[in-house]
Amino acid sequence: MLHNARVLDADWVPNDVIHRNAEKNRLRNALQPVLDGAQPQDVLVEGPSGAGKTCLARYTTAKLEEQALNVQTQYIDCWNHSNRYRVLLDLLEGIGPTHDIHRNTPQDEMLSRLERIDDPYVVILDEADQLADKDLLRELWSIPQLTVILIANREEDVLNALDERVRSRLRSAMRVRFDQYHHDELVAILQARAEAALTPEAIDGPQLDQLADAAAGNARDAITFLRQAAQEAEWDGRETITSEHIRTAIPAARDNLRQRSLDKLSEDQRLIYDVLLEHGSLMPKEIHERYTTRVDDPKTKRTVRKYLRKLEHYNLIESEGEGPSRRYTPAT
């Protein structure tokens, strides 16, 4: 039944991105000048998790490489690679061999190598609010041939950590805002993935509706649910996915998604999450107080609030209330 499992990987980039035409046009228009030898526009992409931000950015840069032989692109997940050295290394890997670079290589030397590039270089910085060294953005923007696509859940989470010079540069960037998918859009996305990954008639409309309902607008979750349901059917020796397979798959897939998100947390983010696991419902002030007793160099209250929003975006915690009285609890 499952003849191309790679298609059911949420990170797989399809041949076309459906139900994102307006966003596709804005992103393409920002980068299109590079094909005529002109300077493309930096881009800030924002929106909730699972709205297709990363997929569309990677799709667009891949198409750009197909149209222009001299354009190079690179994708960096700043949640996994947040420190300055790792980001610089990833950037250099996108333009050539890095076998001569080691941990003790001066980072100014790494930056200088980037500054010497001759061809246009379009870089996606996903989860850009997770960058440990925000000054790096200013240095990257000083490189004429380098264009940056920043991806974040909220614009403020990127802007608030920057100095005024970098904020000014970012304000001139093209904005591409993503909203959650509607139910019918998710069904269409799942149908396309199923047609590419599964044998014909392996899943029908009611099951796709069931998956889309459970995902509640999040395409990443929906695709992960479909992948798990296909595995459940294979393990069961069946050639079709039933509603029972889906009911079994959804909690297992959610556990997998939660663990993947937990594995990406920084040490401070994980400590904040552990505080909530131990104490249950807490207000931000209480969370910060308990967190600071566990580290020698605690983050500020503002940074902790930003981390709480990040944990909530990835369904690790839930909140209710507003302002200082807002309370956070671990997601069930």
N, C-alpha and C positions, 0 to 999 in steps of 0.2 A: 504493500500500500504506500509506503513512504519511499519515494524514489529520488528525492533531492532534499535531504534534511537541512542543508545549508540555507535554503530559502526560508526556513522557519526559525532561523536565528534572527532575533530582533535587530541585530546590528547589520544584517545583510542589506545592501543597497540595490533596489530593484532597477529595472531598465527605464521605468517611469515612476514618478511620484504622483499619485492621483489625489484629487480633492485638495490640492494646494496650488492652484493655478495663479492666484493673485500673489501669493508669497514667492512662488517660483519666478514670476515676472520681475518682481522687485529685486530679488537677489541677482537674477541674470542681468538686469539693467545696471546694477551697481558694478558688476565685474566686466560687462561687455566691452568697455573702452580698451581693455588690455589687448583685445584682438586687433585693434587699429593702432597699436603702439602708444596709446594714451594711458594716463594714470587711472586705474580703477578706484572705486570708492570703498573705504572701510565700511564694515557692516556690523551692526549690533542686532543679533537675533534673540528674542526673548519669548517666553511662554511656558506653560506648565509641562511637566514631565509627560512623555509619551505623545506629544503633539506633532512630532515629525520634524523637529528643528534640526537635529543632527543628520537625519536621513536626507533631508533636502539640501543641506549644506554640502554633504559629501557627494550627492548626486550632481550638484551644480559644478563643483570643482572638477569632478571626473569628466563631465562634458566639456569643460573649459580646456582640459588637457588634450582631449580628442581634437579640438578645433585649432589649437595653437601648439606647435611643436616646441616652442621656446618657453612656454609657461610651465612652471613647476608648482606643485601643491603639496601640502602636508596637513595631516590631522593629528591633533594632540588632545588627549583627555587630561585636563588639568586637575581633575580629582585624583586620578591615578599618579600623575606626574606633576606635582604642584611646585616643587622647589626649582630654583633658578637653574642649577646645573642640569637637571633632567630635561627641562624645557629647551634650554640651549642645545643640548645633545640631540634631542628629537628634531629640532629645527635643522641642525647640520646634517642629520641622517637623511633629511628630505632632499638635500642637494648634492650629496656625494659621500664617499667613504669616510668613516670616522674611526678607523682602526688606530690612529695615532693619538686619539683623545682619551684621557684617563681622568680619574677623580682629582688628581693633582694638577691637571692642566688649568692654567689661569683662565678664569671665566672672561676676563677682558680680551684674551686672545681668541676665545671662542666667538665672542661678539664681533671682534674685528674680522673674522673669517666670514661671518654673515654679511658684514658691511661691504665686502668686496664682490658680492654676487652681481652679475651683469644682467641676468634675465629676470623677468617678472616672477615673483614668488608669492603665492596666495596661501595663507596659513589659517587653518581653523583652530581656534582655541576654545574647545568645548569646556563647559563648567568653568568659565573664565573667572567667576567670583572666588574660585578655590585657589587661585594663584597666590603663592606665599609671598612673592616679591612683586608688588604692584608697580614698582619703578621699572620693572622689565618692559612693561607696555610702552612707557615713554621712550626707552631705548630702541625698541623694535620700530616704533613709529618714526624714528629718525632715519631709518634705512629707506632710501627712495624706492627701491625695487620691491619692497615688501608690503603686501596688503593683508590686513587682518580681518577675519570674520570672528567676532566674539559671540559665544552662545552662553546664555544664562537663563535661569527661571525668571529673574526680575532685573530690570535695568538698574534699579537702585542698589542692588547688591554688588554691582560692578562699580558704579559711579562713586558711591559713598567712600570707598577706600582709596580713591585716587586724589592726587593733588590737583590744583586748579588748572595747571597747564595741560594735564592729560585729560581732565574732564572737558576742557574746551575742545580738544581734538575729537573726543568721543561724541560730543554734541553735534558735530558736523557729519557724523557717520550716518549712513542709510539705516533706518529702522525697519525691521521686519518682525511684525508681531504675529504670533501664533495663538490660536484659541484651541480648546479641546475639540476633538472630533465629535460630530453628531453620530447617533446610532447607525443610521444608514450608511454613513461614510466608513465607519468601522467594519460594517458587514462587507462593503465593497473591497476594502483592503484585505480582509480575511479571505474573501472569495478568490482574489488574485493570487494570494500566497498559496492557498489550497490547490488551485489549478496548476501552479508551477511546481509544487512539492509533492502532491499526492496523486494517486491514480484516479481516473474519472469516477465520479459518484461516490468517492470515499466519505464525503460529508455533504449534508443537504442544508437547505435554508433554515429550518428550525434550529439546527445545531449551531449554525453561524450566528443566528439571533441570540441564542443562549450565551455564546462566548462574548458577543458584543455587549450584552446586558451586564455581564459580570465585570467587564473591563471598564465600564463607566467612562468612556471617552478617551481612554489611554491605549494607544495603538501598541506600545511596547508590551503592556500586560496582555492585550488580546492575542498577539502573536505568540507570546510565551504560553498562554493557555492552550492555543491550538497545537503547538508543538508537543506539549505534555499529553494532550488528549490523543494525538496520533500515536505517541509511544504507548499509552495505556491500551489502545486498540491492538497494536502490534503484539504487546505482551500477552494480550487476551486471545491472540490468534485469529483476530477478526479482520475483515477487509473493508469494514466501514466503521466510522466513529459514531457511537450512540450517545444519547443523553446521559446515560449512566457513566460512560467513559469521561464525559465532560465534568460531571459532578465529582468524580474522583480526582480528575486532573487539576481542577481549579485550586483547591487548598494546597496540593503538592507544589504547583507552580508558584503560588504566592509565597510559600516557604522558601523556594529557590530564589525568587526575586528579592525577598527580604535579606537572605544571606548574602547575595551579590552586593546589595547596597551596604550591608554591614561591613563586608570585606573592603569596601572602598573608603570607609571612614578614617579620618586622621585620628591620632591618639586623643586629642582634646575632644573631638566630636564623639568618639566612642565613650569617653569618660562621662560626657553629658548624657548620652543615651543610657549608660549604666546607672547613673544617678536616678533617672526616671524609672528604670526597671526595679530598682531597690525600694524607691519611696512612693511610686505611683503618681498620683496627680499632684503637681507642684506649679507654682507661679514662677515666672522668670527670675525674680529676685531670690527665691528659695533655691532654685536650680543653681544659680551662680554661687551662692554661699556654700552649698555642698560640694560643688565642683572645685572651688578654690582650695578646699582642704586636701585635695588629692594631687595637686601639682605644685611644683616649685615656682613656675613662671606662668600664672594663669592668664587667659585671655580676658579682654575687657568685657563689661556687661553688653556693650553694643555688639561685639563679635559673637558672644554667646547667643544673643538674640538672632543673629544672622545664621548661626549654626542650627538653631531650633527651626528656623524657616526651612533650611535645607533638609533636615530630617523629616519635616512634615511633607515637603514636596515629594519625597521618596517613600512616603507611606510607612515610615518607621515609627512616627509618633502622631498623635492627634491633638487638637486643641479646641477649646471652647471659651467664649467670652472675648472681650476686647481690651486693648491697652494693658496697663499694669496688672489688671485683675484676670487677664487671660491665664488659663491653666492648661498644662500639657500633660498628656498621659501616653504610655507606650501603646502603639497600635495593636489591636487584637487580631 
